Amino acid sequence: MSAPILDDYKNVVGEESILQLRRLAEPLAGRSVVHVNSTRYGGGVAEILEWLIALMNDSGLIASWEVIEGEGSFFTATKKIHNALQGFHEDFDEDDKRAYEEVQHNNAEELREKLEEADFVFIHDPQPAGLLGLCPNRKGTWIWRCHIDASRPFRPVWKFLEPKVEEYDASIFSMPQFARSLNHPQFLIAPSINPLSDKNMSLPESEVEGVIGEFELDPERPILTQVSRFDRFKDPVGVISAYSQINTQPKPQLVLAGGGAADDPEGAAVLAEVKEAADGDPDIHILDLPPDAHRKINALQRASNVIIQKSTREGFGLTVTEGMWKAKPVIGGNVGGICLQVHNFQTGFLVNSPEGAAMRIRYLLEHPKLRNRMGGTAHVFVRDNFLLTRHLREYLTLMVTMDRGNSRRVIDL
């Protein structure tokens, strides 16, 4: 797909919504915006930035996207930080701290001039958070965007990160429950999906059928699908446990489709654990897909009867949003941003265990009319709340607000 422009979305959200975005962006025309994260592919942050940069430029800003570079020891350290922010007890030692700081300094040397000159800098997640302290001549507004659930962090690791993010001009969290006690304004902005991307656009039925055949799925039997990188917090082993407890007829098939992210060193180990748990069951299809397999993921979700996202920790869960956009009910872990999206008997079911997931999946398979109604409700809910135009509007509002010096502590956009 070519770089999106705002007018592409008129048929989805309406012409008035696009006009409002252009009017909102007028005071920001010509302002420079730099986004920084740790990977160009893999995961929701990279997917969001791919379209967000294009739409900011089409709105009259001068936006760009930088990716920091690091070695294996750095990404081991930042994976520990990521896990610790989500409450996991990690042994974050002096070697980890040195690896983290070294990469901050190396990347600051490369990016300092551009970052110091930018009008707005958005630093995404913990990996590049130390850059602010290494740009003493910055002239613009710096915002830390935390995409993960940091509501109950492991204190020793949070004490390492907190002084770095405290110095930002503002921070963004996906939910009020995630916000930390920081000495600057905090904004609440939920993530979103691009309805016209390869992963979410309408597909011809022939393409969906082709993907079913490619992965040797039986179109005559129900398909259950979880799409996510192979990460323990996504609980793919728990999904297999739930699947093993489903005894409906005809027997459903389980698809675990995912891959790795460039900044996640644990993916291979988790994939091995998943394969061991599957124990050679021919009806469990474990797909280690490349990062550009968006249309295949799209087709798998459209072919599915039920979408699963049984996370035990989750910042937001864009795979939930994607499944709901395709009019599928979702069985989701009762955590994080999944709770903003999945509402029992409306858009799916929240669960707390493999047993609960198995019970709800059986219920949906045995009630096809309810399943279809819930899927329709899910699609409308995403259209009204979690598309990229809403997301862009809130980013523009944040920048206008910061320009005007709003001093409220927590701002729900």
N, C-alpha and C positions, 0 to 999 in steps of 0.2 A: 504493500500500500504506500502511495506517495504521501509526503508530509501533509497532515490534515490542515484544513482551514475552517474557520468558523462557519462559513456558509454551507459546508458539507452537512451540517447537522440541523438545518432548518426543517427538514422533513421528519426529524425525530423529536425535537423539542419545541418547534414552532419559531416563526420568524421574529416574533416579539422578544423572545428570550435572547436571540442573537443580537438584536438591536440594543437591548439592555446591557449586554456584555460590552459592546463597542462604546456605548456612552460611559460606562463605568471606567473603561480603560483610557478615556481621553486625557485625564489629568496626568497619566503616567507615560504618555507618548514620548518615545526617545530615551526613556530611562533604561539603564543597563541592569540586567539581572543574571546572576550566575548561580546555578545549582551544582552542588558537589555531592557525590556519593562514592561507593566503593566498587561498583560493578556495572558494566554496560549491559549485561544480560543476566537472566535468572532472577525470578522473584518479582513481586508487585511493584517495588520502588522503581526499578529500571523501566518497567512497562509504563508506569505513570509518567516518568520524566520524558520518555520518548514522544508522547503526544503533547505533554504540557509545554515543552519548549516551543514546539511548532505553533501552538495556539497563542502563546504569549507573543511570539513574533508577529503573528497575523493580527494581533490586537494593537500593534504599534510599539511594543517594547523591543528592546534588543537583548534577547535571552540566549544563553548558552549553557552547556552541560559539560562539566569536568569530572573525570573519574580518577581517584587517587590510585597510585601504584604501590604494591607492597609484596613482600615475600611470604613464604609459608608460615614463618614464626609470627608475623604480624596478624595474619588471618586466624591463626590458632588463638592468639590473644584476644582478638575482637570477637571470635565466637564465644570465648569465655565471658566476655563482657555482655554479649547478647543474651546468653543463657542466664547470667547472673541478674540482669535487669528484669528478667521474667521470673525471678525468685529461686533459681537453682543455685545451690552452694558450689562455688567453683574455687579451685586452688589457683588464684591469680597472683603469681609470684613476681619477684623483682625482674626476672628475665622477661616475663610478659610485659611488664611496664616499660622496660628498655626497648623492646621490640616495637611497642606502640609509639613511644616518643620518637624513636629514630625515623619511623615512616612519616610522622607528622612534620618533622624538620625537613626531610628530603622533599616532600611534596610542597611544603611552603616555599622552598627555594624555587621550584618550578612555577608555582601559581601565584606567588605573592603579588606581583605587579598587577595582574588582572583582578585579583580579589580585592586589593586595596583601592582600586579605582572604581569598582562596581557600586552602583547605587543601592542594590539589594543583593545580599548573598544568603542563599538557603543551603544549610549544611544538613545532610540527611543521615540520621542515626549516629551511633557512637563512633564509627570508624574514622571519619574525618573531623571529629568534634574539636580536636586540639589545634586546628588551623587558626582559629580566631586569635589565640594568644601569641601566635607567631607572625601576625600582621599588624604591627603597632601603628601604622600610618593609614589604617582603613578610614575611608570617608563615608561609607554607606551604612545601611542598616543590616545587621546580621541576625538571622533567625535560625534556631536549631529546630529541625523537624524530626520528632521521635515517632517512628512508625510502629514501635513494639509496645507491649504491655509492660510498663515500668511501674505499676501500681504498688508492688511489694518487692522491691529489689533486694538482693543480697547486699547487706550494708557495707561490708569492706570494699566491694567493687564500686558501689555507688559513691562512696567517699572519694574514690579515685577520680571518677568522672564528674561529680557534681561541681567542683571548682572550675572546670573547663566550661560547662554549659551555663553556669551561673552568670558568666560575663557576657552572654549574648543579650541583644536588645529585646528579644522575645523568643518564645518557643511555641511549637504547635504539637498538639496531641490529638489522637483520633477520638477519644472519649474523655469526659470529665473525670472518670475513675482513674485514668492513666496519668493525669497531671501531677507533677511534683511540686513541692513547696520551693519555688524559685523566686529570686528577687527581680522579676521582670514580668511584663504582661504575657499571659498564656492564651493562645487561640485554640479553639476546637474545630478541627476540619477533618471530616471523614474522607477516606480515599474514594476512588470511583473507577469505573471502567469506561473504555472507549467502545461504544456500540457498533462502530463501523470498522474496527480493527479486524485483522484476520482471525483473531480468537473469538470474536463476538458477532461478526456480520452474519447475515443469512447465508445459508449454503444450499446448493441444489441437492435434492434427495439422492441423486446418483453419487455425489461425492461422499455423503454420509454412508451409503451402502458400500462404497468402495473401501472406506476405512474399516467398516465392520468386517469385510472380507480379508483385508490386509492383516488384521490382528486375530483372525480365525475365531471371531465371535459368532455365536448362533443367533440370528435375528429372530428366531421363534421363541427364544427364552429371555426372561428379564435380564437387564444389564444394570449393575450397580457400579458407580464410578466415583473414586476419589482422585482428584488431580492436585498434586502438591509436590514440592521437592521432597526428597527423602531425608526427613528431619524427625528426630524423636518427638518433638513437640507436636508434630502433625499426627502422631500415633498410628502409623500404618500397620504396625503389629496388632494394635487394638482393633483396627478395622477387620483384619483377618480373623481375629477371635470372634468378633460379632458375626461375621459371615458364616463361620463354622456352626453357629447356633441357629441358623435359618433353615427351616425344613419345609418350606412351602414347595408346592408343585405347580408348574414345572420348576426345576431347580434353577435358581438365578446364577448369573456369572458375575464375578468381581473383577473390576479393572482398577489397578493402582498405577496411575500414569503420572510420571514426574521426571525429574532429572536433578541436576545439581546447579548451584550458583557458584560463580567464580570466587566468591568470598566465603564459601562454606567448606571447610576441610573435612567435615564429618560425613558428607553424603555417601561416600563409598562404603563406609562401615555400616551405616544404617540400611543401605540397599542390601548388603549381605545378610543382615538380620531379617529383613523382610523376606528374602528368598528362602531362608531357613525356616521361617514361620509358615510359609506357604507349603513347604514339604512336598513339592512336586504336584500339587493338585492341578489338574489340567483346566479347571474352571476358574483358577485365579491367574489373571493375566497381569504380570508385572512388566511395565513398559518404561524403560529408561530412555526417555526421549531427548533429542537435542533441543537447545534453547529456542530454535526457530520453528518448532513443530506446532505453531499456533493453529493452523487449520485442522490438523489432526486432532488436537485437543478439543477444538470447537465441535468437530464431527462426533467425537466420543461422547461429549456432554449431550449433544442433541439426540444421539442414539440411546441414551440411558433412560431408564425408568425412574431412578432415584439417584440424586447426587449426595455424596457423603463428604463431610469435612470434620472428622472426629478429633479435632485438636484438643490438647490439654492446656495449651497457652496459645493465644492468638492476638496479634495487634489489631487486625481487622478481618482478614480472610477474603481476599478478592475472588478466590475460586468459588466461594459461596455466592457472591454477587454474579459471577459469570454463569453459574448454574441456574440461578433464579431468572436471569435475563432470558435464558432459553426455555423458560416456562417449566422448570422442574422443581419439585419440592426438595428441600435439603434437610438431611439429618446432620446436625451440627453439634460439636462440643459446646457445652454451656459455659463458654468463656469469652472474654474480650469482645471484639467487634462482631463476632458471630451473633451475639445477643441483640445487637442493633438490627440485625437482618432477619433472623429466623424467629418466627412467632408461632407458638404451638397451635396447630389446627388451622393456621392461616397461610404461612409460607413454608412450613416444614415442622420439624420437631427438634428441641434442644435435648441433649442426652448427657449423662454423666458417667456412663460405663459401657463396656461392650454388650452387656446384657440388655441395657436400655436401648442401645442402638439396634440390636437384633429385634427387639420387640416392636420398635417403631417401623423398621423396614418391613417386617412381616405385615404390619397393619396397612401400610401403604400399598404393598403388593396385592393384598386381599381386597382393597377398596379402590379400584381404578377410577371411578367417577370422582371420588374425593381427591385422589391424587392429581387428576387433571384440573380440578377446580383450584386446588392449592397452587399448582404450577402457574395457572393464569394470574392468580393474586400475586404471586412472587414476581412475575414479569412486570406488572404494573407498579409494584412497590419499588423496584429498581429504577424504572423509568422516572418515577416521581422524586427519587431521593439520591441515587448513587450513579448518575451519569456525569461525564467529564465537564459538561457545561456548568453544572452546579459547583463542581470542584474549582474550576477556573474563576468563577464569580467570587468565591470565598478567598482565593489567593489575591485577586485584585482588590477586594475589600480590605484585606489585611494590609496591603501595601499603602492604600490610600489612608487607612486608619493610622498606620505608623508615621506617615508623613505629617499627619495632623496632630501627632503627639498624644493620642488617647492613652490615658493612664489607668484604665480599669485593669484589675488583676487577672480575671479570667473572662475571655470574650468568646461567646458562642456565635459563630458566623452562620 
